[in-house]
Amino acid sequence: MKKLIYLISFLLVVFTISNNIYKLNKQDIFLADPSIFYENRKYYLYGTSAGGIDNTNIGLKVYLSDDLKKWEFKGYALKNATPCRDKGFWAPQILKKDSLYYMFYTVNEKISVACSKSPLGPFKPRKKKYIQTKHRQIDPFVFADSNKHYLYHVRRLDNDNVIFVAELKNDFNNINDETLTKCLSSDLPWENEDDFEFKSVQGPSVFKIDSTYYMLYSANNFKSSNYAVGYAISSSPLGPWIKSIKNPLINFKTINESGSGHGDIFYDKMKNNFKYVLHTHNSFAKIRPRKTGILDLIIDKKLKTINLKSESFKFLQVTK
């Protein structure tokens, strides 16, 4: 009996030490829902910082890199001016139109837009603070195609998270309601492996090759180790979308990390390939602070499929 007690105590100590290693490694970048914007040979990394190592809700951070290896923290691209009322600063995404940079992000479970003259910020919210809707909306992703901008986002309907898309108006203050279209919902076994009553697909990221549109998305509850990434294809930005039979594309079986998901695809012009930046749980034992990682994707244009180089996965770290 004493040997059993000693063994249990030893395992608890090992578990605690192992867990603290994750928590104390301050070189890791602790961002969830990450997104990367590329311009002039520089990569700008943004993400959800609340619940990170500082456990604050100050705003949305930005990191800068020349090579995707060495990252420097550059401060807050957008600060929370009203911390008593505003909460849930999530999932920022940057795009440039004319001479301005626009940040689409979630706050108070609504989608908001801010502007800046620099991708480093500071971003200032527009006068019309939220894109108007009766529903809770999160996880914005804006895709430009044929002189139009499409807002992919998640709506809470009947307690489920569902991905929608709509054309944005030219001023980015609202959507064209008549174009609002449902894209994806959770309807496959892998998308609800924990059998939650609340079903969820979220974190859409869209790109186009030739005449085919690809959407990467996440499914399962973000707190679950089964949180994972799949993809769907379409011949139109409005759908209909066909989910891949190879899903999930990214999960703990393919990269050996728990809770992998909600990222952003981008093109690495230096390496001439597609990459996906995403977050994982801190470890198999802890959800937060979530860590930011990156991996290479392989796009087969003929088969219209996405594959990944599992061995390319690595966590991003601050080096300056």
Long-range contacts (C-beta under 8 A, 24 or more apart in sequence): 15-285, 18-283, 18-285, 19-283, 19-285, 19-286, 22-282, 22-283, 22-286, 22-291, 23-53, 23-282, 23-286, 23-289, 26-53, 26-318, 27-317, 27-318, 27-319, 28-291, 28-292, 28-315, 28-316, 28-317, 28-318, 29-63, 29-71, 29-291, 29-292, 29-315, 29-316, 29-317, 29-318, 30-289, 30-290, 30-291, 30-292, 31-61, 31-63, 31-279, 31-290, 31-292, 32-90, 32-262, 32-279, 32-290, 32-292, 33-90, 33-91, 33-92, 33-139, 33-203, 33-262, 33-263, 33-279, 34-263, 34-264, 34-277, 34-278, 34-279, 34-292, 35-91, 35-92, 35-93, 35-94, 35-263, 35-264, 35-277, 36-264, 36-266, 36-275, 36-277, 37-93, 37-94, 37-95, 37-119, 37-266, 38-266, 38-267, 38-268, 38-269, 39-96, 39-119, 41-66, 41-269, 41-270, 42-66, 43-68, 44-94, 44-119, 44-120, 45-71, 45-277, 45-292, 45-316, 46-77, 46-92, 46-93, 46-94, 46-103, 47-91, 47-92, 47-279, 47-292, 48-89, 48-90, 48-91, 48-92, 49-89, 50-87, 50-88, 50-89, 50-90, 51-288, 51-289, 51-290, 52-288, 52-289, 52-290, 53-289, 55-289, 57-83, 57-87, 57-89, 58-83, 59-89, 60-89, 60-92, 60-103, 60-105, 60-123, 62-119, 62-120, 62-121, 63-316, 63-318, 64-120, 67-270, 68-268, 68-270, 68-275, 68-294, 68-316, 69-319, 70-319, 70-320, 71-316, 71-317, 71-318, 71-319, 71-320, 72-318, 72-319, 72-320, 73-318, 73-320, 74-120, 75-120, 75-121, 76-121, 76-122, 77-103, 77-116, 77-119, 77-120, 77-121, 77-122, 77-123, 78-103, 78-105, 78-114, 78-121, 78-122, 78-123, 78-125, 79-122, 90-138, 90-139, 91-138, 91-139, 91-140, 91-203, 91-262, 93-140, 93-141, 93-142, 93-264, 94-119, 95-142, 95-144, 95-149, 97-149, 97-172, 102-142, 102-172, 104-140, 104-141, 104-142, 104-151, 105-140, 106-137, 106-138, 106-139, 106-140, 109-136, 109-137, 109-138, 109-156, 110-136, 110-137, 111-137, 111-138, 111-140, 111-151, 111-153, 113-172, 113-173, 126-172, 126-173, 128-173, 128-174, 131-173, 131-174, 131-175, 132-174, 138-202, 139-202, 139-203, 139-204, 139-262, 141-204, 141-205, 141-206, 141-264, 142-168, 143-206, 143-207, 143-208, 143-237, 145-208, 145-237, 148-237, 150-206, 150-237, 150-238, 151-175, 152-183, 152-204, 152-206, 152-215, 153-204, 154-201, 154-202, 154-203, 154-204, 159-197, 159-198, 160-185, 160-186, 160-198, 160-199, 160-200, 161-186, 161-198, 161-199, 161-200, 161-201, 161-202, 162-201, 163-201, 163-202, 163-204, 163-215, 163-217, 165-237, 165-238, 165-239, 179-238, 181-238, 181-239, 182-239, 183-215, 183-232, 183-239, 183-241, 184-215, 184-217, 184-232, 184-241, 184-243, 186-219, 188-219, 188-243, 188-247, 190-219, 190-228, 190-230, 190-247, 190-248, 191-219, 191-220, 191-230, 192-219, 192-220, 193-220, 193-224, 193-226, 194-220, 194-221, 194-224, 194-226, 196-220, 196-221, 202-262, 203-229, 203-261, 203-262, 203-263, 205-263, 205-264, 205-265, 205-276, 206-237, 207-265, 207-274, 208-237, 209-299, 209-301, 210-301, 211-235, 212-301, 212-304, 213-237, 214-265, 214-299, 214-304, 214-306, 215-241, 216-249, 216-263, 216-265, 216-276, 216-306, 218-261, 218-262, 218-263, 219-248, 219-261, 220-261, 222-259, 222-261, 222-262, 223-259, 223-287, 224-259, 225-252, 225-258, 225-259, 225-281, 225-284, 226-251, 226-252, 227-251, 227-258, 227-259, 227-260, 227-261, 227-262, 227-281, 228-252, 228-260, 228-261, 229-260, 229-261, 229-263, 229-276, 229-278, 231-306, 233-304, 244-305, 244-306, 246-305, 249-306, 249-307, 249-308, 250-276, 250-278, 250-295, 250-308, 252-284, 254-308, 254-310, 255-280, 255-293, 255-295, 255-310, 255-313, 257-281, 257-293, 257-313, 258-283, 258-284, 259-287, 259-290, 260-293, 265-297, 271-296, 273-297, 273-298, 274-298, 274-299, 276-308, 277-316, 291-315, 292-316
